[in-house]
Amino acid sequence: MDEVTDADFEAEVLGADRPVLVEFTADWCPPCRQMGPVLSAVAAEEGERLKVVQLDVDTNPETTNAYRVLSMPTFMVFRAGEPVKSMVGARPKRRLLQELSDVL
């Protein structure tokens, strides 16, 4: 799973050729760490249809503030440069895939 930064967010996420799931995360966030294996599995299963990336909120304040992210983990799906779905909190893989089904 790739990491994105304030510097490459526009190119990697907003300019992507398929939907992108961004996890806004932090090293100090236990639920974020729980989501690591889940997101890796989603990336492996849905990689053709969905790009999965992480953005560290502590080292990338511009993007974090631009999308008004206040809780971690926050998941946002971007399609054609626009946020189309937002979810907050850890969840099992099955539930995450169900919630993503309408944007894939």
Backbone as numpy.savetxt, mean C-alpha at the origin, in Angstrom:
# Nx Ny Nz CAx CAy CAz Cx Cy Cz
8.66 -7.40 -2.18 7.81 -6.23 -2.18 8.71 -4.99 -2.18
8.37 -4.06 -3.03 9.19 -2.86 -3.18 8.82 -1.80 -2.15
9.80 -0.94 -1.87 9.55 0.23 -1.05 9.57 1.45 -1.95
8.71 2.40 -1.66 8.70 3.66 -2.39 8.99 4.79 -1.41
9.40 5.94 -1.96 9.74 7.10 -1.15 9.03 8.33 -1.71
9.16 9.43 -0.98 8.62 10.68 -1.49 9.18 10.97 -2.88
10.47 10.66 -3.08 11.14 10.99 -4.33 10.62 10.21 -5.53
10.24 8.94 -5.32 9.82 8.13 -6.48 8.34 7.73 -6.45
7.57 8.28 -5.52 6.15 7.93 -5.40 5.39 8.22 -6.70
5.63 9.39 -7.26 4.90 9.76 -8.48 5.18 8.76 -9.61
6.44 8.44 -9.82 6.80 7.52 -10.91 6.33 6.10 -10.63
6.56 5.61 -9.41 6.29 4.21 -9.09 4.82 3.91 -8.82
4.10 4.86 -8.27 2.71 4.62 -7.89 1.74 5.35 -8.83
1.87 6.66 -8.91 0.91 7.43 -9.70 1.05 7.15 -11.19
2.25 6.80 -11.64 2.47 6.53 -13.05 2.45 5.06 -13.42
2.05 4.21 -12.50 2.06 2.76 -12.75 1.03 2.37 -13.80
1.32 1.29 -14.49 0.44 0.80 -15.56 -0.64 -0.16 -15.06
-0.69 -0.40 -13.77 -1.72 -1.26 -13.16 -2.03 -0.70 -11.78
-3.10 -1.14 -11.13 -3.39 -0.66 -9.78 -2.21 -0.94 -8.83
-2.04 -0.05 -7.86 -0.97 -0.18 -6.88 -1.56 -0.14 -5.48
-1.22 -1.14 -4.67 -1.59 -1.16 -3.26 -0.40 -0.62 -2.49
-0.59 0.50 -1.80 0.46 1.11 -0.99 0.14 0.87 0.48
1.10 0.28 1.19 0.97 0.19 2.64 1.78 1.33 3.24
1.11 2.22 3.95 1.78 3.26 4.72 2.13 2.61 6.05
3.43 2.50 6.33 3.90 1.67 7.42 4.96 2.39 8.24
5.34 1.78 9.37 6.42 2.30 10.21 7.09 1.13 10.92
8.39 1.26 11.15 9.14 0.19 11.83 8.61 -0.10 13.23
8.11 0.93 13.91 7.67 0.79 15.29 6.24 0.25 15.43
5.60 -0.06 14.32 4.18 -0.45 14.30 4.03 -1.98 14.24
3.66 -2.63 15.37 3.50 -4.09 15.35 2.49 -4.61 14.32
1.29 -3.99 14.15 0.37 -4.50 13.13 0.97 -4.39 11.72
1.81 -3.38 11.50 2.47 -3.24 10.19 3.40 -4.42 9.94
4.14 -4.79 10.97 5.06 -5.94 10.83 4.27 -7.23 10.58
3.10 -7.36 11.19 2.24 -8.52 10.96 1.82 -8.61 9.50
1.65 -7.48 8.86 1.15 -7.44 7.48 2.23 -7.78 6.46
3.49 -7.77 6.83 4.58 -8.06 5.89 4.37 -9.36 5.13
4.21 -10.50 5.82 4.01 -11.76 5.11 2.71 -11.78 4.30
1.66 -11.14 4.79 0.39 -11.08 4.07 0.58 -10.34 2.75
1.24 -9.19 2.81 1.44 -8.39 1.60 2.36 -9.10 0.61
3.36 -9.79 1.13 4.24 -10.56 0.24 3.45 -11.64 -0.49
2.54 -12.30 0.22 1.71 -13.34 -0.40 0.77 -12.74 -1.44
0.17 -11.59 -1.12 -0.72 -10.93 -2.08 0.07 -10.51 -3.31
1.26 -9.97 -3.11 2.11 -9.57 -4.24 2.45 -10.76 -5.12
2.73 -11.91 -4.50 3.07 -13.11 -5.26 1.87 -13.63 -6.05
0.69 -13.60 -5.44 -0.51 -14.14 -6.08 -1.11 -13.20 -7.12
-1.05 -11.91 -6.87 -1.75 -10.94 -7.71 -0.81 -10.02 -8.49
0.46 -10.39 -8.55 1.48 -9.54 -9.16 1.21 -9.10 -10.59
0.49 -9.91 -11.34 0.16 -9.54 -12.72 -0.86 -8.41 -12.77
-1.76 -8.40 -11.77 -2.86 -7.42 -11.78 -2.65 -6.27 -10.80
-1.77 -6.44 -9.81 -1.63 -5.48 -8.73 -0.17 -5.36 -8.31
0.31 -4.14 -8.25 1.64 -3.86 -7.72 1.47 -3.56 -6.23
2.34 -4.13 -5.39 2.26 -3.93 -3.95 3.56 -3.27 -3.47
3.42 -2.14 -2.77 4.59 -1.41 -2.28 4.36 -0.93 -0.86
5.45 -0.58 -0.20 5.38 -0.02 1.14 6.00 1.37 1.13
5.48 2.25 1.98 6.04 3.58 2.17 6.19 3.82 3.66
7.41 4.09 4.11 7.68 4.35 5.52 7.24 5.77 5.85
6.29 5.91 6.78 5.73 7.22 7.07 6.73 8.14 7.77
7.66 7.56 8.52 8.61 8.38 9.26 9.65 9.02 8.36
10.03 8.35 7.30 11.07 8.89 6.41 10.49 9.52 5.15
9.17 9.49 5.00 8.51 10.06 3.81 7.30 10.90 4.20
7.55 12.01 4.90 6.43 12.81 5.41 5.63 13.52 4.33
6.23 13.86 3.20 5.48 14.59 2.17 4.30 13.78 1.65
4.56 12.54 1.26 3.49 11.69 0.73 2.50 11.35 1.83
3.00 11.04 3.01 2.13 10.71 4.14 1.16 11.85 4.42
1.66 13.08 4.46 0.81 14.23 4.74 -0.12 14.54 3.57
0.36 14.36 2.35 -0.46 14.66 1.18 -1.73 13.81 1.15
-1.63 12.57 1.64 -2.80 11.68 1.64 -3.44 11.57 3.02
-3.04 12.45 3.93 -3.62 12.57 5.27 -3.64 11.23 6.02
-2.54 10.53 5.96 -2.43 9.25 6.66 -2.12 9.52 8.13
-2.99 9.04 9.01 -2.83 9.26 10.44 -2.63 7.98 11.23
-3.06 6.85 10.70 -2.98 5.57 11.41 -2.20 4.58 10.58
-1.49 3.68 11.27 -0.76 2.64 10.58 -1.25 1.28 11.05
-1.30 0.32 10.15 -1.07 0.49 8.72 -2.31 1.05 8.02
-2.05 1.94 7.07 -3.10 2.40 6.15 -2.76 1.83 4.79
-3.76 1.30 4.12 -3.60 0.77 2.77 -4.39 1.64 1.81
-3.76 2.06 0.74 -4.46 2.81 -0.30 -4.19 2.15 -1.63
-5.24 2.05 -2.42 -5.10 1.54 -3.78 -5.18 2.73 -4.72
-4.19 2.82 -5.59 -4.15 3.88 -6.61 -4.35 3.25 -7.97
-5.18 3.90 -8.76 -5.39 3.46 -10.14 -5.39 4.70 -11.02
-4.59 4.67 -12.07 -4.48 5.81 -13.00 -4.14 7.10 -12.26
-3.27 6.98 -11.26 -2.79 8.15 -10.56 -3.69 8.70 -9.48
-4.81 8.02 -9.21 -5.77 8.50 -8.21 -6.02 7.45 -7.14
-6.18 7.87 -5.88 -6.56 6.91 -4.84 -8.02 6.49 -5.05
-8.26 5.18 -5.09 -9.61 4.68 -5.33 -10.17 3.88 -4.16
-9.30 3.54 -3.19 -9.76 2.78 -2.03 -8.78 3.01 -0.88
-9.31 3.06 0.33 -8.47 3.22 1.51 -8.98 2.30 2.61
-8.05 1.67 3.32 -8.39 0.76 4.42 -7.38 1.00 5.53
-7.82 0.88 6.77 -6.94 1.09 7.92 -6.97 -0.15 8.79
-5.78 -0.60 9.21 -5.67 -1.70 10.16 -5.26 -3.00 9.51
-4.63 -3.85 10.33 -4.19 -5.16 9.87 -5.40 -6.04 9.61
-5.24 -6.96 8.67 -6.30 -7.90 8.33 -5.68 -9.15 7.71
-6.40 -10.28 7.80 -5.89 -11.50 7.19 -5.91 -11.39 5.66
-5.11 -12.23 5.03 -4.97 -12.19 3.57 -6.31 -12.36 2.87
-7.11 -13.29 3.31 -8.40 -13.55 2.65 -9.29 -12.31 2.66
-9.34 -11.65 3.80 -10.16 -10.44 3.91 -9.60 -9.32 3.02
-8.27 -9.18 3.02 -7.65 -8.15 2.19 -7.97 -8.39 0.72
-7.85 -9.63 0.28 -8.16 -9.94 -1.13 -9.63 -9.67 -1.45
-10.52 -9.98 -0.51 -11.94 -9.68 -0.72 -12.16 -8.19 -0.86
-11.50 -7.42 -0.04 -11.66 -5.96 -0.08 -11.05 -5.36 -1.35
-10.06 -6.04 -1.91 -9.42 -5.55 -3.13 -10.15 -5.99 -4.40
-11.07 -6.94 -4.29 -11.68 -7.53 -5.47 -12.38 -6.50 -6.36
-12.93 -5.45 -5.78 -13.65 -4.47 -6.59 -12.73 -3.49 -7.32
-11.45 -3.48 -6.99 -10.52 -2.57 -7.68 -9.54 -3.30 -8.60
-9.63 -4.62 -8.61 -8.73 -5.39 -9.50 -9.38 -5.67 -10.83
